[in-house]
């Protein structure tokens, strides 16, 4: 193919602008701006070095024009407040930089972002959903800037647990998920576990279970005493993924689970542990450990029933901690899935949608600096003050004993120490959410055996692996 | 000749004039229906993830759709929903309309507003309201059934009850529309026909069969056509309640289309499903209008 000559002009032009801005940025904001001026990761061009270096005056004028457009899912409430507070503070620390934040509902961001970037009207920084939903296709389309260089500069890989970082990684060709270059940085973390009603535990003489067996005994005891052991609502389908994922987490290991989710090493879903976990889920169902008619209960109604004291435990994610604390006060506690024997549990959870840098930006270095500010100590402080779970360990000073958030933070720190964050299983393939939720509902209704369940998952999985290899 | 010049020019004028009136809506139709429809047809011939360059694959997406069991299952669910979306609301709308009209009830406008209200409510809202009504733990429907000793049912979460539940919600949402259309139609039927029937000694039921039903032929065509379209394009109520579950027992074509086109970035395949359902809808509507329409009048 002939070299595409016409495209060089805009690249050179943008590079020149970029160099002007970077050089002035270093003058005003000091060495923390980092990066050598010529190190634009997107478009190295020999002609750029031939340009005369800009004068300080023209440089500072240019810097006034640095505008970073940030698109994310913080449309309202606390999340919007946090990002906009951080944006204003960043502007104050970096004179001349202007951050324009726009929040979109999740679905809309996905759709708008995709069209906007491909038509060249996209933002500089955006939340890029992990995996094949957005990040994979965008990497393959070469629309993102790899952050590996900035990782070295800001030390993100030392800050975050490896298991958290891996889910923002793809190889440069966009073919392998979970390793290679870093394409995004997540501000928040997510952990699924058990909320429990302290009063109900006390009344029934129950302690927080330390092992999987104890958890099963607790549920049996509660059932025998006529108390609903576990509330979860599966009408909107996704809660069963969490419940099944937590059970599987006690039976699996990282090499296998990572391999499944990142599609490395030709793993299969048709394995004894997948079936064993499925059988366990059916066993709990048969023994009546779940709230009656859970299949017809919406997740929103489920947690409200728990808050109203209609059951002893609720399986839900860390995002509900604020609501539950508000509704139940000190009567609520949290514990993560207890282990079988001394096996580390791989907990269901993940990271908030990572912030990545769009290829079309003129200011990748400033964008990276802003992303680093989003995970700074100041940002962590803001997150914790507003009941959000940061993607890194929570400092001791924020852990208040005997509160549900305190319990959550302790569990989160332990998960980070043990590098024990597992996965949302629906990440395995683009169609997996649909396949997994449908077959979990069939499994829970005893319309499918664990064996059929495992085979159905494997059918979806192997079909996608084949397509990928084409 | 009598009509030579003036007649011809007038005829030309009257031939072009209607199109002039059609022009505004034609422009809007082209912009918002015609072009997007063509766009969908073009997309349906591509393999495209929405990000990278699309690939032309010809009819491969169509071939895939016709061999996709989930597509057929979803289409079957649309077919199962037709009685709920077409017949049931028509009957539920016609009965009160006939009664109100026949007895010349006062305050019929209150009925009209009350019955019609669900029809103009967004489907998602209807879904959310009924999710609450049918809630297994504290929903009013189960509470009422409890009064007569029926154990709480898991309406939307039950493999056997979910599709009928969704269908009944749809019937509730559309019968008000039928009521209003039928009521308007009834007012148009000449009173003399009823008087003649009565003189001939017809009973109320015979009167209904011989005068009312034939008089409503055009309205019936409209109601069936509109409700048929609703049955084929149903999505919002299901999205807000079962999301196609449990299993795939309430999956419908438009839901499957949206999942493909937007959730899993199979834009071409999603477009195929859209095109298929559009062609089906068009075909069934034409058949309905041919069977019941006023063309024979």
Interface residues (C-beta under 8 A of the other chain):
Chain A: X107 X110 X111 X114 X115 X118 X132 X133 X137 X138 X140 X141 X143 X234 X235 X236 X237 X291 X292 X293 X294 X295 X296 X297 X298 X301 X305 X310 X430 X431 X433 X434 X437 X438 X439 X441 X442 X445 X447
Chain B: X49 X50 X51 X52 X131 X134 X135 X136 X137 X138 X152 X153 X154 X155 X156 X157 X158 X159 X241 X242 X243 X244 X245 X246 X247 X248 X259 X262 X263 X264 X265 X266
